Amino acid sequence: MSIHPVSSDRGAPVIVGVDGSASARNAARWAGAVAERFDAPLRVVHGMPPLGSNFTEAAAVFQAALLTYQAENAESFVKDAADAVRRERPGLSVTTSATSNAVDEVLVDASRHARFVVLGGMDISPTAAVLLGSTTLDLVTRGSCPVVAWRGTHGEPTADPVVVGVDDTPAGRAALATAFEVAERFGVALHAVHSWASYRLAGDVKIPLGIDWEAIEALNLSALTELVDEYHRDHRSVQVECYLDAAGAARAVLEHLDRAQLVVVGNRGRSALAAAALGSTSLNLLHHSPVPVMVCHPPAKAK
């Protein structure tokens, strides 16, 4: 059975979280362009940075200064980002919200009624992933709608394709359904990438020699095209290309991003710490993708 994108309500807004950085302002511009393509309003949100663990007195002082700076400039941050969007898209409905609540909780709550949540200026690192609990990681694991970690240089969709990592799981299906809708709204091609293990099974167990790899590849390709066509039926205007790759899932997808504008992947909702330890596909892409990463969850009942 097909899984349809979450938050398909036409009135659901695109929400962008900003922190006053140039990256966040450009993310807001991109989010505004996406909202326009989806006939949705845009909401620009600012919340306070989450409190991390202060290991030194100097770190505590720095964090206190950061919180003060963010609190004093919150209204100007959202106004600056909203004005940048309005200059380019005067017909778009843009609202703003600045709160003293923690931004991760604000955005997780907002995601329950949003079409997408876009994060700008909130880069993550392995250290942040393991020790500090970044806003991005928190949102992609707990958010209710697709979450986009914006990066790159483009302030609006381009003519480049959308890439989606495909597998036949509820999370993978949610990513595929959303990727088709995004590609259709953007008017671009969709590249569906599926990774299949040539030499190893789960648990790093070696597959014996003498396997008919060509037959296995053919079966994988058949399964991939059948799955993709299940969703293609509702989006016939989208040109689709399917790719099989024997590399690990994250590497397989990364190899197709040179000329992409967005990558869409599924996430099963495991905790940020577990994802960091296990090296999930979505976490690897959040670390290494040169283009915006959209992380999708399956509907709650399918998890």
C-alpha positions as CSV (number, residue, x, y, z in Angstrom):
1,M,0.0,0.0,0.0
2,S,1.3,3.5,-0.9
3,I,2.2,5.9,1.9
4,H,1.3,9.5,1.1
5,P,3.2,12.6,2.3
6,V,2.3,13.8,5.7
7,S,0.8,17.3,6.3
8,S,-0.8,17.5,2.8
9,D,-3.4,20.0,4.0
10,R,-3.2,23.0,1.7
11,G,-3.4,25.3,4.6
12,A,-0.4,23.9,6.4
13,P,2.5,26.3,6.5
14,V,6.1,25.9,5.6
15,I,8.0,26.9,8.8
16,V,11.6,28.1,8.8
17,G,13.7,28.4,11.9
18,V,16.2,31.3,11.9
19,D,19.1,32.3,14.1
20,G,20.2,35.6,12.6
21,S,22.9,34.2,10.4
22,A,23.3,34.8,6.7
23,S,22.7,31.1,6.2
24,A,19.4,31.3,8.0
25,R,18.3,34.3,5.9
26,N,19.1,32.3,2.7
27,A,17.2,29.3,4.1
28,A,14.2,31.5,4.7
29,R,14.4,32.7,1.1
30,W,14.5,29.1,-0.1
31,A,11.6,28.1,2.2
32,G,9.6,31.0,0.9
33,A,10.1,29.8,-2.7
34,V,9.1,26.3,-1.6
35,A,6.0,27.7,0.1
36,E,5.0,29.5,-3.0
37,R,5.4,26.3,-5.1
38,F,3.1,24.5,-2.7
39,D,0.6,27.3,-2.4
40,A,1.3,27.5,1.3
41,P,2.0,30.3,3.7
42,L,5.4,30.8,5.3
43,R,6.1,31.2,9.0
44,V,9.5,32.5,10.2
45,V,10.3,31.3,13.7
46,H,13.0,32.1,16.2
47,G,13.5,30.3,19.6
48,M,16.2,30.2,22.1
49,P,19.2,27.9,21.5
50,P,18.9,24.6,23.5
51,L,21.1,24.5,26.6
52,G,24.0,22.1,26.2
53,S,26.3,20.6,28.8
54,N,28.9,23.2,30.0
55,F,32.1,21.4,30.6
56,T,34.1,24.5,31.5
57,E,33.5,27.8,33.1
58,A,34.5,29.5,29.8
59,A,31.9,27.5,28.0
60,A,29.2,28.5,30.4
61,V,30.1,32.2,30.0
62,F,30.0,31.8,26.2
63,Q,26.6,30.1,26.3
64,A,25.2,32.8,28.6
65,A,26.4,35.5,26.2
66,L,24.9,33.6,23.3
67,L,21.5,33.4,25.0
68,T,21.6,37.1,25.8
69,Y,22.5,38.0,22.2
70,Q,19.8,35.8,20.8
71,A,17.1,37.1,23.2
72,E,17.9,40.7,22.5
73,N,17.9,40.4,18.7
74,A,15.2,37.8,18.2
75,E,12.6,40.2,16.8
76,S,15.1,41.7,14.3
77,F,16.2,38.2,13.2
78,V,12.7,37.1,12.2
79,K,12.0,40.6,10.6
80,D,15.2,40.5,8.6
81,A,14.5,37.0,7.3
82,A,10.8,37.8,6.6
83,D,11.7,41.0,4.7
84,A,14.1,39.2,2.5
85,V,11.4,36.8,1.5
86,R,8.7,39.5,1.0
87,R,11.0,41.5,-1.3
88,E,11.3,38.5,-3.6
89,R,7.7,37.1,-3.2
90,P,5.4,40.0,-2.4
91,G,2.3,37.9,-3.0
92,L,3.3,35.2,-0.4
93,S,1.7,35.2,3.1
94,V,4.6,35.6,5.6
95,T,4.2,35.7,9.3
96,T,6.8,35.7,12.1
97,S,7.1,34.4,15.6
98,A,9.8,35.0,18.3
99,T,9.7,33.2,21.6
100,S,11.7,32.7,24.7
101,N,11.1,29.0,24.6
102,A,13.7,26.5,23.4
103,V,13.8,26.4,19.6
104,D,13.9,22.6,19.4
105,E,10.6,22.3,21.4
106,V,9.0,25.2,19.5
107,L,9.8,23.6,16.1
108,V,8.9,20.0,17.2
109,D,5.5,21.4,18.3
110,A,5.1,23.4,15.1
111,S,5.9,20.4,13.0
112,R,2.6,18.8,14.0
113,H,0.7,21.3,11.9
114,A,3.3,22.1,9.2
115,R,3.9,20.9,5.6
116,F,7.7,21.2,6.0
117,V,10.1,22.6,8.6
118,V,13.3,24.2,7.3
119,L,16.3,24.8,9.5
120,G,18.8,27.4,8.5
121,G,22.1,28.4,10.2
122,M,22.0,25.3,12.5
123,D,24.9,23.2,11.2
124,I,25.6,20.0,13.0
125,S,28.9,18.2,13.7
126,P,29.8,14.8,15.1
127,T,30.6,16.6,18.4
128,A,27.2,18.3,18.5
129,A,25.5,15.1,17.5
130,V,26.9,13.1,20.4
131,L,27.5,15.6,23.2
132,L,25.3,18.7,22.8
133,G,22.1,17.4,21.1
134,S,21.7,19.7,18.1
135,T,18.4,21.3,17.2
136,T,18.7,19.7,13.7
137,L,19.1,16.2,15.1
138,D,16.4,16.6,17.7
139,L,13.9,17.8,15.0
140,V,14.6,15.1,12.4
141,T,14.1,12.4,15.0
142,R,11.1,13.9,16.7
143,G,9.4,16.1,14.1
144,S,6.0,15.1,12.7
145,C,6.5,16.5,9.2
146,P,9.4,16.4,6.7
147,V,12.3,18.4,8.0
148,V,14.8,20.1,5.7
149,A,18.4,20.9,6.9
150,W,19.2,23.7,4.4
151,R,22.7,24.3,3.1
152,G,24.3,25.4,-0.1
153,T,24.0,28.6,-2.1
154,H,20.6,28.6,-3.8
155,G,17.8,30.7,-2.4
156,E,15.1,29.0,-4.5
157,P,14.6,25.7,-6.4
158,T,16.7,25.2,-9.5
159,A,16.4,23.0,-12.6
160,D,18.5,20.3,-11.1
161,P,16.9,16.9,-10.1
162,V,15.7,15.8,-6.7
163,V,17.4,12.7,-5.4
164,V,15.7,10.2,-3.1
165,G,17.1,7.3,-1.3
166,V,14.7,4.4,-1.8
167,D,13.9,1.2,0.2
168,D,10.7,-0.7,0.9
169,T,10.2,0.4,4.5
170,P,7.5,2.7,5.8
171,A,10.2,5.5,6.2
172,G,11.5,4.8,2.7
173,R,8.1,4.9,1.2
174,A,7.3,8.2,3.0
175,A,10.5,9.6,1.5
176,L,9.6,8.4,-2.0
177,A,6.0,9.8,-1.8
178,T,7.3,13.2,-0.6
179,A,10.1,13.3,-3.2
180,F,7.6,12.8,-6.0
181,E,5.4,15.6,-4.8
182,V,8.4,17.9,-4.4
183,A,9.8,17.1,-7.8
184,E,6.4,17.7,-9.4
185,R,6.0,21.0,-7.6
186,F,9.5,22.1,-8.6
187,G,9.0,20.9,-12.2
188,V,12.2,18.8,-12.2
189,A,13.3,15.2,-12.6
190,L,13.5,12.6,-9.8
191,H,16.5,10.3,-9.4
192,A,15.6,7.2,-7.2
193,V,18.7,5.6,-5.7
194,H,18.7,2.1,-4.0
195,S,21.6,0.5,-2.3
196,W,22.0,-3.2,-2.3
197,A,24.7,-5.2,-0.5
198,S,26.9,-7.2,-2.9
199,Y,29.0,-9.0,-0.4
200,R,27.5,-8.8,3.1
201,L,24.3,-9.4,4.9
202,A,23.1,-7.7,8.1
203,G,25.6,-8.2,11.0
204,D,28.5,-8.1,8.6
205,V,28.1,-11.8,7.6
206,K,29.8,-12.7,4.4
207,I,27.7,-14.1,1.6
208,P,29.3,-17.3,0.1
209,L,31.0,-17.1,-3.2
210,G,29.3,-18.6,-6.2
211,I,26.2,-16.4,-6.0
212,D,24.7,-15.3,-9.3
213,W,25.2,-11.5,-8.8
214,E,23.7,-10.6,-12.1
215,A,20.5,-12.3,-11.2
216,I,20.4,-10.6,-7.8
217,E,21.0,-7.2,-9.4
218,A,18.2,-7.9,-11.9
219,L,15.8,-8.8,-9.0
220,N,16.8,-5.6,-7.1
221,L,16.3,-3.5,-10.2
222,S,12.9,-5.1,-10.8
223,A,11.8,-4.5,-7.2
224,L,13.1,-0.9,-7.4
225,T,11.3,0.0,-10.6
226,E,8.1,-1.6,-9.3
227,L,8.2,0.3,-6.1
228,V,8.9,3.6,-7.9
229,D,6.2,3.1,-10.4
230,E,3.7,2.6,-7.6
231,Y,4.1,6.3,-6.7
232,H,4.9,7.5,-10.3
233,R,1.3,6.7,-11.3
234,D,0.1,9.8,-9.4
235,H,2.9,12.0,-10.7
236,R,3.2,11.2,-14.4
237,S,4.6,14.6,-15.3
238,V,7.8,13.7,-13.3
239,Q,10.7,12.2,-15.3
240,V,12.2,9.4,-13.2
241,E,15.5,7.6,-13.4
242,C,16.3,4.6,-11.2
243,Y,19.8,3.8,-10.0
244,L,21.2,0.7,-8.2
245,D,24.4,1.0,-6.2
246,A,26.4,-1.7,-4.4
247,A,27.8,0.9,-2.0
248,G,26.4,1.6,1.5
249,A,23.2,3.5,1.5
250,A,24.6,6.9,2.5
251,R,27.6,6.6,0.0
252,A,25.2,5.5,-2.8
253,V,23.1,8.6,-2.3
254,L,26.0,11.0,-1.9
255,E,27.5,9.8,-5.2
256,H,24.4,11.2,-7.0
257,L,24.4,14.7,-5.5
258,D,26.9,16.5,-7.8
259,R,24.1,17.9,-9.9
260,A,21.2,17.6,-7.5
261,Q,19.3,20.4,-5.7
262,L,17.8,18.4,-2.8
263,V,18.1,14.9,-1.4
264,V,15.2,13.2,0.3
265,V,15.6,10.3,2.8
266,G,13.6,8.4,5.3
267,N,14.3,8.2,9.0
268,R,12.8,5.5,11.3
269,G,12.8,7.8,14.3
270,R,15.6,6.3,16.4
271,S,17.2,8.6,18.9
272,A,19.9,11.1,17.9
273,L,22.5,9.3,20.0
274,A,21.6,5.9,18.6
275,A,21.7,7.3,15.1
276,A,25.1,8.8,15.7
277,A,26.5,5.5,17.1
278,L,25.0,3.5,14.2
279,G,25.8,5.8,11.4
280,S,22.4,6.0,9.9
281,T,21.9,7.1,6.3
282,S,20.0,10.3,7.3
283,L,22.7,11.2,9.8
284,N,25.5,10.7,7.3
285,L,23.8,12.8,4.8
286,L,23.2,15.6,7.4
287,H,26.9,15.6,8.0
288,H,28.1,15.3,4.4
289,S,25.5,16.4,1.8
290,P,26.4,19.6,-0.2
291,V,22.7,20.2,-0.8
292,P,19.6,20.5,1.4
293,V,18.6,17.3,3.1
294,M,14.9,16.5,3.6
295,V,14.3,13.8,6.2
296,C,10.8,12.1,6.2
297,H,9.1,9.9,8.8
298,P,6.5,7.3,8.1
299,P,3.0,7.9,9.4
300,A,2.8,7.2,13.2
301,K,0.8,4.0,12.6
302,A,3.4,2.7,10.2
303,K,6.4,3.0,12.5
